[in-house]
Amino acid sequence: MHVKFCGFTQPSDIKTAAQLGVDAVGLVFYPPSPRAVTIEQAQLLSASLPAFISVVALVVNMSRAELIELANRVSFDIIQFHGDETPEQCQQLASAVNKRWIKALRINTEQHTAASVSAQINEFAAAGANSILLDAYHPHKYGGTGARFDWSLLPQDSSLPIILAGGLDADNVAATLELPVYAVDVSGGIELEKGKKDAEKMRAFMKAVKRDRWQNETVTDAL
């Protein structure tokens, strides 16, 4: 199981995540978010990472010109489209900056079925997405709500690797190991407050997911 920690604003937090063996870190480029970072902050944060940890740029309905400027100034590996972007828009925007990409789908338990989720995933797979991220629906927010959706809606035979987000923390993430998902994504579940991470919560989360790596270590001895 791969792990992505999202919503970093502090270089010390991102360094701790790297020491703990996180697979990817997410930087939020959506100004209304309390976890949003500027280009200058993002440059500093990405420079704090060693090789082999992916940097994911989370964007929401960003224009082509803004995305090109972002790609020219910030070193990142993958785009996470987290707004209302269509499959065609995602494909065109990612092609403009020659980046791999993920699309986040907000799952509404009252409206979606496993079949409808699969159909949406297929559309983005056809457009060239590398993975799909499934998060809880909120009528007024694009993510970061800390809410969890009904995991029974996860398709068993997804055409794209599934990244599961929404309401995860060290206490419940172990349950995801039996689900048909490729990775888990957490933000609020590892925080002291929005944008500021808790080192102990990050350690506990990694221990719950990366069991093989941690089997001979305690949380406090990990670093």
C-alpha positions, 0 to 999 in steps of 0.5 A, a space after each residue: 500500500 502506498 501512502 500520500 500525505 497532503 496539505 504541507 505548509 511547513 518544511 519541518 513537517 515535510 522532512 519528517 514525512 520523508 524520514 518516515 518513508 512516505 511515498 508522495 506529498 501533496 501541495 495545495 495550490 487552491 487559495 481558498 484552502 487553509 492548506 494552500 501554499 504560494 509558489 515561493 513556499 512550494 519551491 522551498 517545500 519541494 527542495 526539502 525532499 530527497 529523490 524518489 518521493 513524488 511531489 503532487 500538485 493539487 489544483 482546482 479548476 486552474 487555468 492553462 496559463 496558471 498551470 504552465 506558470 506553476 510547472 515552470 516555477 515549481 518542481 512537481 511530478 504529478 498533477 491532482 485535478 481536484 475540481 470540476 475538470 472534465 476528462 478532456 480538460 484534464 488531458 489537455 492541461 496535463 499535456 500542456 505541461 507534460 505531466 502525469 495526472 490524477 483526477 479526484 472524484 467526490 463520492 456522494 453516498 446518496 447518489 453514487 453506486 459502484 457501477 456509476 463510480 466505475 463508469 466515471 473512472 473509465 472516462 478518465 482512464 480513457 483520457 489518460 489518467 494514471 490513477 483516480 482519487 476517491 474522496 467524500 462529497 461535500 456540496 461547498 468544498 472540493 476536499 479536505 473535509 475529513 469526512 468518509 464515504 461508504 467504502 462499499 461503493 469502491 469498484 472491485 475491478 477499477 480500470 485505474 489504480 484507486 487512491 482512497 481519501 476522506 476521513 482517514 487516520 491511524 485508527 482506521 487506516 488499517 481497515 483499508 488494507 483489505 480494500 481494492 485500493 492502490 494507495 491512501 491519502 491523508 491530510 487532516 488525520 495527521 494534523 495539529 491544525 490545518 496545514 501543520 502536521 503532527 509528527 506522532 500522528 504521521 508516525 502512527 499512520 505509517 506504522 499502521 500501513 507499512 507494517 513490514 517496515 515497522 515490525 521491528 521498530 516502535 513508533 517512538 524509535 522510528 527516527 
